[in-house]
Amino acid sequence: MRKVFFVAALAAAGGLLVYGSVSRKTSAAPPADDRPAREHFVSTAATADQPAADAAPAGTWGTIKGQLVYAGPDVPKPAPINVTKDQNHCLAKGPILDDLWVVNSANKGVKNVFVWLAVDPESPVKTLPIHPSLQKVPTDPVVVDQPVCMFTPRASVMREGQELIVKNSSPVAHNVSYLGSKLKNPGSNPIVPAGKQEVIKLKADRFPVSLSCNIHGWMRGKVGVYDHPYFALTDADGNFEIKLAPAGKFRLYIWHEDAGWRLGTQGARGEPIEIKAGQPTDLGKLEIKKAD
């Protein structure tokens, strides 16, 4: 008969329990963030050591990046706007150019394209896991100014819970008419006197909220509002990057103010994407063009 011996010894210094030659240490994990993961959209932040209880396990986060480029040989060129009011101020620094399409002629990169992440409807995952360092909504407001009869910047992105501040640093009066979906952002149209500002609170919406000025009818802007941190806005070279995104299969939505959804009706359902863990998922050059 084979005899099995168990030797147990308690180490007084560290409370270490030994079975044979195998030892195990236990340590208390820091409390998980009890804030629930909320669905939808990127941002950049430092990596935390421990994930929240409702987030994907450590090591399952990745980065999404790519470049939106204009499709076709003729790159749109900004044309002067017909300024019909307050010309002395509005044209004080020269002609105002239409900024609906801002395309880099050197590399065809398209600025101001909205990009955001969402769950795949065919996936068992129903809400986006959120990295613990991105759980909290930023406290800094998003600021849009109206310095020379244009919204600056024309396109902005923010997270639900942040404030939108629309400033008027010009010497003439403006107003800010904002409008989204009827249920989430029915909108308003407050006057913003010279040197004043308006604080606006918005909810996450499927499409970016529209900004306009009724006093100066050519003024237009868009604000994307999301209930998660996984969203981006392309820069002057058409590049975007979304960090600390959950690894796995999701959908990526790409939308431009004039072009609409990239890939048309197909893009309206989101473009399938598989995010790699621990490394960038580079989508390369993604073409976009004016709506047909």
ABEGO torsion letter per residue (X at the ends): XBBBBBBBBBBAAAGBBBBEABBBBBBBBBBBBABBBBBEXXBBBBBBABBBAABBBBGABBBBBBBBBBBEABBBBBBBBBBABGAAAAAAAEBBBBAABBBBAAAGBBBGBBBBBBBBAABABABBBBBAAAABBBABBBBBBBABGBBOBABBBBBBGBBBBBBBABABBBBBBBBBBAAABAEBBBBBBBGBBBBBBBBBBABBBBBBBAABAABBBBBBBBABABBBBBBAAGBBBBBGBBBEBBBBBBBBAAAEBBGEAAAAAEBBBBBBBGBBBBAEBBBBBBBX
